[in-house]
């Protein structure tokens, strides 16, 4: 495995470490009043990492089998037109998310977060919150899909791919683990930083999602248009 591939994968993993599930919710959990439960937060992060690893292995091996089974069916014009419509739809949907923070409700994730940070919450609520956040990100996990694409063309065997994906998922949750360690070791110093980080997350989360949807929609639509020959004279 080349150093360039490792650096690319590490960079993508660090981008993934700033998502809702791997950074936003951990920051909220660390800001909960009272002493920090290291075991509970590590359970949450372990669930996120395990879910990503499982999805990655499924896509890596299942995707190859599905491609062999379809044997070119995805290159037909009706399918490509459907892909083009999907890409344009995602691009247009991205304009619904602006830079302003939406008022009123935080949705199911916020309700589960509040339940998980309650004093009588059990570990299953943390696991449920992690799975809910991970499921919400499946459609927009562009860095992870990029990493899978790099591994698919790397020539690595199955065990090596599994090991690299496991390392990727560990790097992905590493910033949250470091914040947890700092919260335990230096609570007075880290809490104002966490509060500022939470404020930044709240202000920019909507526009970040909009950019992700817009970029994903553009790439999907452009690929379909090119394969349909729409750019040819």
C-alpha positions, 0 to 999 in steps of 0.5 A: 500500500502506497503512502499516497493512498494512506494519506488520502484515506487518513484525510477522508477519515478526518473529514468524516470525523466532522459529521453529525454522528462523529462530532456534533452529537459527541460535543452535545453529550460532553456538554451535558451537565454533571460528570462525564460517563466515559463508558457511555460515550465510548459505547456511542462512538464504538457503535458509530464506528462499528456501523460504518465498518459494517456498511463499508464491508457490505458495500465493498463486497456486496457492490462487486457481486451486484455489479457482476449480477447486473452486468451492464444494466446500470448503463442503459439509457432509462437508468441513466436518465433516472440517475440524472433526475436524482442528481438534479433533485439532490442539487435543487434540494440543497438550496433548502438548507441555508446558513441560517439556523432553523428555529423550532425543533431539533428533530428525532436526533435531538430528542434522542440526545436529550433522552440519552443524556438524562441521568436514568438513560441506559446504554441502549439509548446511546446505541439507538442514538448512534444508529439513528445518527449513522442512518441519517448520514448514509445518503451523504457519506461522500468521504467514506464512499470516496475511500471505498472507491480508492480501496476498490482500485487498490488491488488489496485483498479482502483481509487487508481491506477489512483492516484498512476500513477498521483503521479508517473508522478508528481515525474517524472517531479519534477527534471525539475520543480526544475531546472526551479525554480532555473533558475528563482531564481538564474540564475547566479548560475544555468546557468553554471550547466545547461551548464555542464549538457547539455554537459554530456547529449550530450556526453552520450545520444547515449550510454544511448539509446543503453543500454536501447535498449540492456537491453529491447531486452535481457529481451524480448528475454530471456523471449521468449526463456525460454517459448519456452524451449530453455534452457532445455536440 
